[in-house]
Amino acid sequence: MDNSIKQLANSLVLKDIRLPVELNGEQQPLLFQLYNQELMRRQKQRQLLLPNFNNSGSVCIFSDYGGESPDSRYLTYTFTFVDYDFLAINYQKAIKEIREVYGLNNPYKEISFKDLNYGPLKRALPVYLKMLDQSVNGLVFTLLVDKRVVSLLGENTKQTLSLAAQQMSELGLGQWNPNTVEKLQRILATLAYFTNLLVPSGKKIFWMTDHDSIVANPKMVELTSQMFCNAIHQFPNVTYQPVGFATPFDKGSDEMFADLLSVSDLVAGAIEHYFTRKSKMIDLTVSEGANQILMWLARQAIALKKLCIMVFTDDSGLRVGTVDFHLVNPPDDIEEIEIYFP
């Protein structure tokens, strides 16, 4: 293998991983504790691959969520962290070509999990996924939560949800449905944790979330934006400026961001699809599109890293672990690259 490719791969991996992520002098949020426990375990085993954003001026985060259908047994929260400056090297040109070649512009078609049986999108998916591996420096992270876990804000009871909603109201943050408060706090805790872990102080930050219950109206959009900014700045000696926030733009108005948001949509959908079927002890034959995405998640790329952490409960209480996907028959054209850690 060309030595320059090895050098590139190593330059895109974060070597100075600062764990644990903690709030000084405060009780750590439960999700922080779970993330620290699992990531420190993987770091000790030299299995923790994270993107290097040290040379990026701006980092964009695209999030989408799955599992809210009544027949689902898991909730998924997927966040794609992207080095914005790196996109100019190849991504912007590549995504335009994919859309043109596979007829995704006339009419404009969103790349989404629910539409993977649509002919042009079905044909474009393998090329799109391969392009992401080569053209996006970043991390696709998914938090997978068993629905038997009622709350990650305290005790695993519905009363915790009601108290959280009451506290939001008392803080002047409006009237929120208790389940939406739980969802919002899981999202904000994850954003805060991984932003602090991955993004050096002084960088620009932009977050785009899908249309969802946490941004159901203009007031909620304003409050969510405010809480996001507060969440990523709750650590000492950290400043991100400016901080941007948005919901999806009008269809077709900005393909670059829309098709990065699609990464989170596809991954959240595929992981929920697989684990719900697995938990119901039914035929584990997943859809063709979901299978392609799961196979893609099994491969770490030179630029784009993948990570999934699962939170569940059993007789021992709350548990956490990493979901590692493996290929039954790995392709012959994949070469391993050794990553050097200090």
C-alpha positions in Angstrom: 0.0 0.0 0.0 1.2 3.5 -0.8 2.9 5.0 2.2 1.1 8.3 1.6 -2.3 6.6 2.2 -1.0 5.3 5.5 0.1 8.8 6.5 -3.3 10.2 5.5 -5.1 7.6 7.5 -3.0 8.3 10.6 -3.4 12.0 10.2 -7.2 11.7 10.3 -7.2 9.7 13.5 -7.3 11.5 16.9 -4.3 10.4 18.9 -4.6 12.5 22.0 -7.9 11.2 23.3 -8.9 13.0 26.6 -10.9 10.7 28.7 -12.9 10.8 30.9 -15.1 13.7 29.8 -16.3 15.4 33.0 -18.0 18.5 34.4 -15.7 19.9 37.1 -17.2 19.9 40.5 -20.6 18.6 39.5 -22.4 15.3 39.5 -21.8 13.8 36.1 -24.9 13.1 33.9 -25.7 9.4 33.7 -25.0 9.4 30.0 -21.5 10.9 30.6 -20.8 8.1 33.1 -21.9 5.4 30.6 -20.0 6.9 27.7 -16.8 7.3 29.8 -17.1 3.7 31.0 -17.4 2.3 27.5 -15.0 4.5 25.7 -12.3 4.2 28.3 -12.6 0.4 28.1 -12.2 0.5 24.3 -9.3 3.0 24.6 -7.5 0.6 27.0 -7.9 -2.2 24.4 -6.7 0.1 21.6 -10.0 -0.2 19.8 -11.1 3.4 19.9 -11.0 5.2 16.5 -12.1 8.8 16.5 -11.7 11.6 13.9 -9.0 14.2 14.1 -10.6 17.7 13.9 -7.5 19.7 15.0 -6.9 21.1 11.5 -10.5 21.9 10.8 -11.9 25.4 11.2 -15.5 24.3 11.4 -17.3 21.1 12.6 -20.8 20.3 11.5 -23.1 17.8 13.3 -26.1 16.2 11.6 -28.6 14.2 13.8 -31.6 12.0 13.1 -33.5 9.6 15.3 -35.4 6.3 14.9 -37.6 3.9 16.7 -40.6 5.9 17.7 -43.0 3.6 16.0 -45.1 1.6 18.5 -43.8 -1.7 17.2 -40.2 -0.7 17.7 -38.3 -2.0 20.7 -35.3 0.3 20.4 -34.7 4.0 20.1 -31.8 5.2 18.0 -30.0 8.6 18.1 -27.5 9.0 15.3 -25.0 11.9 15.1 -22.7 12.5 12.2 -19.8 14.8 13.1 -18.1 16.2 10.0 -15.0 18.2 9.3 -16.5 20.9 7.1 -13.2 22.0 5.5 -12.4 18.5 4.4 -15.7 18.4 2.3 -14.2 20.7 -0.3 -11.6 18.2 -1.3 -13.9 15.7 -2.9 -17.4 15.4 -1.3 -19.1 18.4 -2.8 -18.2 17.3 -6.4 -18.9 13.6 -5.7 -22.4 14.1 -4.2 -23.5 16.2 -7.2 -22.3 13.6 -9.6 -24.1 10.8 -7.7 -27.3 12.8 -7.8 -27.0 13.5 -11.5 -26.0 10.0 -12.6 -28.7 8.2 -10.6 -31.5 10.7 -11.3 -32.1 12.0 -7.8 -32.6 15.6 -8.8 -35.5 15.4 -11.3 -37.6 15.2 -9.3 -35.5 15.9 -6.2 -35.3 12.9 -4.0 -34.2 12.9 -0.4 -31.8 10.0 0.5 -33.8 8.4 3.3 -34.2 5.0 5.0 -37.9 4.8 4.4 -37.4 5.2 0.6 -34.6 2.7 0.0 -36.9 0.6 -2.3 -37.2 3.6 -4.7 -35.3 2.4 -7.8 -32.8 5.3 -8.4 -32.0 5.5 -4.6 -31.6 1.8 -4.3 -29.1 1.8 -7.1 -27.3 4.8 -5.8 -26.9 3.6 -2.2 -23.7 1.5 -2.5 -21.9 4.3 -4.4 -23.1 6.9 -1.9 -21.9 4.9 1.1 -18.5 4.2 -0.6 -18.2 7.9 -1.4 -18.8 8.9 2.2 -16.0 6.7 3.4 -13.5 8.4 1.1 -14.8 12.0 1.2 -15.9 12.7 4.8 -13.6 13.1 7.7 -15.7 12.5 10.7 -17.6 10.1 13.0 -21.0 8.5 12.7 -22.1 7.8 16.3 -25.3 6.0 17.3 -26.8 5.7 20.8 -29.0 2.7 20.8 -31.4 2.5 23.8 -33.7 -0.4 24.7 -37.2 1.0 25.2 -37.3 -0.7 28.6 -35.0 2.0 29.7 -37.6 4.7 30.6 -35.2 7.4 31.6 -31.4 8.2 31.6 -31.9 11.3 33.7 -32.1 9.5 37.0 -34.1 6.6 38.3 -35.6 4.5 35.6 -39.2 5.5 36.3 -41.9 7.6 34.6 -41.8 9.8 37.6 -38.3 10.9 36.6 -39.8 12.1 33.2 -42.5 14.1 34.9 -40.0 15.8 37.3 -37.8 16.6 34.4 -40.6 18.3 32.5 -41.6 20.2 35.7 -38.0 21.4 36.1 -38.0 22.7 32.5 -41.1 24.7 33.2 -39.7 26.1 36.4 -36.5 27.2 34.5 -38.7 29.2 32.1 -38.0 26.8 29.2 -41.7 26.2 28.4 -44.1 23.3 28.7 -42.7 20.1 27.3 -44.1 16.6 27.0 -42.2 14.4 29.5 -41.1 12.0 26.8 -39.9 14.8 24.6 -37.8 16.2 27.6 -36.2 12.8 28.0 -35.4 12.7 24.2 -34.0 16.2 24.2 -31.8 15.6 27.2 -30.4 12.4 25.7 -29.6 14.4 22.5 -28.1 17.4 24.3 -26.0 15.2 26.6 -24.6 13.3 23.6 -23.9 16.5 21.7 -22.1 18.0 24.7 -20.0 14.9 25.5 -18.8 14.3 21.9 -18.3 17.9 21.0 -16.0 18.3 24.1 -14.2 15.0 23.3 -13.7 15.7 19.6 -13.7 19.4 18.9 -10.9 21.7 20.2 -11.9 25.0 21.7 -12.1 27.9 19.3 -13.6 26.0 16.4 -16.9 26.9 14.7 -19.8 24.6 15.4 -23.0 24.0 13.4 -25.8 21.5 14.3 -28.6 20.4 12.0 -31.3 18.2 13.5 -34.1 16.6 11.5 -37.7 17.8 11.8 -38.8 16.2 15.0 -40.7 16.6 18.3 -37.8 18.6 19.9 -38.3 21.3 17.2 -42.0 21.0 16.6 -42.7 24.7 16.5 -40.7 28.0 16.3 -40.5 28.4 20.1 -39.1 24.9 20.6 -36.6 25.6 17.8 -35.4 28.7 19.7 -35.2 26.9 23.0 -33.5 23.9 21.6 -30.9 26.1 19.9 -30.3 28.0 23.2 -30.0 24.8 25.2 -27.5 23.3 22.7 -25.3 26.4 22.9 -25.4 26.2 26.8 -24.7 22.4 26.7 -21.5 22.6 24.7 -20.2 25.5 26.8 -20.8 24.0 30.2 -17.1 22.9 30.4 -14.4 25.2 31.7 -12.1 27.0 29.3 -14.1 26.0 26.2 -15.5 28.4 23.6 -17.0 27.7 20.2 -17.6 30.7 18.0 -19.9 31.1 16.2 -22.4 28.3 17.0 -25.0 27.7 14.4 -28.2 25.7 14.5 -30.8 24.7 11.9 -33.5 22.3 10.9 -33.4 20.9 7.4 -33.5 23.5 4.6 -36.1 23.4 1.9 -35.8 20.3 -0.3 -33.3 20.9 -3.1 -31.9 24.2 -1.7 -28.7 22.7 -0.2 -27.9 19.2 -1.3 -24.6 19.2 0.5 -26.1 19.5 4.0 -29.2 17.5 3.2 -27.2 14.5 2.0 -25.0 14.6 5.1 -28.1 14.6 7.3 -29.2 11.6 5.3 -26.2 9.6 6.8 -27.8 9.8 10.2 -31.2 9.0 8.9 -30.0 5.8 7.1 -27.9 4.6 10.1 -30.6 5.3 12.7 -33.1 3.5 10.6 -30.9 0.5 9.8 -29.8 -0.2 13.3 -33.3 0.1 14.8 -34.6 -2.2 12.0 -32.1 -4.9 12.8 -32.3 -4.8 16.6 -36.1 -4.7 16.7 -36.3 -7.8 14.5 -33.6 -9.5 16.5 -35.4 -8.8 19.8 -38.7 -10.2 18.5 -37.0 -13.5 17.7 -38.3 -13.4 14.2 -36.6 -14.2 10.9 -33.4 -12.1 11.0 -33.5 -11.4 7.2 -33.3 -7.7 7.1 -34.2 -5.5 4.1 -31.6 -5.2 1.3 -31.0 -1.6 2.0 -30.6 -2.0 5.8 -28.2 -4.9 5.2 -26.0 -2.7 2.9 -25.9 0.0 5.6 -25.0 -2.5 8.3 -22.2 -4.0 6.2 -20.9 -0.5 5.7 -21.0 0.1 9.4 -18.8 -2.9 9.9 -15.9 -1.3 8.0 -13.9 1.6 9.4 -12.7 3.9 6.6 -9.6 6.0 6.1 -11.6 9.1 6.8 -15.1 8.2 8.2 -15.3 6.3 11.5 -18.3 4.5 12.9 -19.3 3.8 16.5 -22.5 2.5 18.2 -23.0 2.3 21.9 -26.0 0.4 23.3 -27.7 1.1 26.7 -30.1 -1.6 28.0 -31.3 -3.1 31.2 -31.4 -6.6 32.6 -31.5 -8.2 36.1 -28.3 -6.5 37.0 -29.7 -3.1 36.2 -28.5 -0.6 33.6 -25.9 -1.9 31.2 -23.7 -0.4 28.5 -21.7 -1.9 25.6 -20.4 -1.2 22.1 -22.1 -2.8 19.2 -19.5 -4.1 16.8 -20.8 -5.2 13.4 -18.8 -7.9 11.5 -18.8 -9.0 7.9 -19.4 -12.8 7.4 -17.6 -12.6 4.1 -15.2 -9.6 4.0 -14.5 -8.3 0.4 -11.2 -9.2 -1.1 -10.3 -5.7 -2.1 -10.1 -4.3 1.5 -6.6 -3.6 2.9 -5.9 -3.1 6.6 -4.0 0.0 7.7 -2.1 0.1 10.9 -2.9 3.1 13.1 -0.1 4.3 15.4 -1.1 5.5 18.8 1.4 7.3 21.1 
